[in-house]
Amino acid sequence: MIRRQQKEDADKVADIWLCANLEAHGFIRAGYWKDNFETVREQLGQAEVYVYKTGEEIQGFVGLNGDYIAGIFVKSGMRSCGIGKCLLDYVKGIRPQLCLNVYQKNERAVRFYRREDFVIQGEGIDEDTGEKEYSMIWRSSRE
């Protein structure tokens, strides 16, 4: 089940954010994610976030800022089970286009977004980490 984040989801969502970033971005020092944890936790509570739940357990979430995907994060042990695709399909259903930035070294994520019809629009450097990233975009074929 996918639903809008509720106030009581904040701790679980933030924990998934931290663990997923630490595991997916070994090329960025762990302290970066840990140093930003509290700020991100606050921002997540105010953002447009959709969670994927099985039973009472949140397995992942997607954060949106307008048409921008701030990230798709899936709980450790639940990746490659279709949760990220379900979350992405959900937001594709409520937006006519989506864009995002993804670290070039996060090859798994780049492959995922390409497979899901995102197209690389440009390259840049993330100012906070100094890492190269792609800007990607998806447009609905329904228009």
C-alpha positions in Angstrom: 0.0 0.0 0.0 1.2 3.5 -0.8 0.0 6.5 1.1 1.0 10.0 2.0 3.4 10.2 4.9 1.8 10.8 8.4 3.4 12.5 11.3 4.1 9.2 13.1 6.1 8.0 10.1 8.8 10.6 10.6 11.4 8.5 12.6 11.1 5.4 10.3 11.3 7.5 7.1 14.4 9.3 8.4 16.0 6.0 9.4 15.4 4.5 6.0 16.9 7.7 4.4 20.1 7.5 6.4 20.6 3.7 6.0 19.9 3.8 2.3 22.2 6.7 1.7 25.0 5.1 3.6 24.6 1.8 1.7 24.1 3.3 -1.8 26.8 6.0 -1.6 29.9 4.4 -0.3 31.9 7.0 -2.4 30.7 9.8 0.0 32.0 10.0 3.5 29.5 8.6 6.0 29.8 11.7 8.2 28.1 13.7 5.4 24.9 11.8 5.8 25.1 11.6 9.6 25.8 15.3 9.8 22.7 16.1 7.8 20.4 13.6 9.5 18.5 16.0 11.8 18.0 18.7 9.1 16.7 16.1 6.6 14.5 14.6 9.3 12.8 18.0 9.8 12.5 18.6 6.0 11.0 15.1 5.4 8.3 16.0 7.9 7.2 19.0 5.9 7.8 17.5 2.4 5.5 15.7 0.0 6.4 12.1 0.9 4.7 8.9 -0.1 5.4 5.7 1.9 5.2 2.1 0.8 3.9 -0.1 3.6 3.4 -3.8 4.0 1.3 -4.5 7.1 2.4 -1.9 9.7 5.9 -1.7 8.3 7.2 1.1 6.1 9.5 -0.5 3.5 10.4 2.6 1.5 9.4 6.1 0.4 9.6 8.7 -2.3 10.0 12.4 -1.7 8.7 15.0 -4.1 9.3 18.8 -4.5 6.9 19.7 -7.2 8.0 17.6 -10.2 11.4 17.0 -8.7 12.1 13.6 -7.1 14.2 14.3 -4.1 14.8 10.6 -3.8 13.4 7.1 -3.7 14.6 5.2 -0.6 14.0 1.5 0.1 14.8 -0.3 3.4 17.8 -2.5 3.5 16.9 -6.1 2.6 13.9 -5.0 0.6 15.7 -3.6 -2.4 15.2 -5.3 -5.8 11.8 -6.4 -4.7 9.8 -3.9 -6.8 9.2 -1.4 -4.1 11.2 1.4 -5.8 9.3 0.7 -9.0 6.0 0.8 -7.3 6.8 4.1 -5.7 8.0 5.5 -9.0 4.9 4.3 -10.8 2.8 5.9 -8.2 4.3 9.4 -8.7 4.3 8.9 -12.5 0.5 8.6 -12.0 0.2 11.9 -10.3 2.7 14.0 -12.3 2.9 14.5 -16.1 6.7 14.8 -15.9 9.4 14.2 -13.3 13.0 15.2 -12.9 15.8 14.2 -10.6 19.5 14.3 -10.0 21.5 11.1 -9.4 25.1 10.5 -8.6 27.0 9.1 -11.6 28.8 6.6 -9.4 25.4 5.3 -8.2 25.3 3.0 -11.2 22.5 0.9 -9.9 20.2 3.9 -9.6 21.2 5.3 -13.0 20.3 1.9 -14.6 17.0 1.9 -12.7 16.0 5.3 -13.9 17.0 4.7 -17.5 15.0 1.4 -17.5 12.1 3.5 -16.2 12.3 5.8 -19.3 14.2 8.7 -17.7 16.6 10.5 -20.1 19.8 12.2 -19.1 19.4 15.9 -19.7 22.8 17.1 -18.4 25.7 16.6 -16.1 26.8 18.6 -13.1 28.6 18.6 -9.8 26.8 18.3 -6.5 28.1 21.3 -4.6 27.7 19.7 -1.2 29.7 16.5 -2.0 31.8 17.4 -5.0 30.4 14.3 -6.8 29.4 14.3 -10.5 25.7 13.8 -11.1 23.3 13.4 -13.9 20.1 15.5 -14.3 17.4 13.2 -15.7 13.8 13.7 -16.8 10.8 11.6 -17.6 7.7 12.8 -19.5 4.3 11.0 -19.6 3.2 9.6 -22.9 -0.4 10.4 -21.9 -0.1 14.0 -23.1 
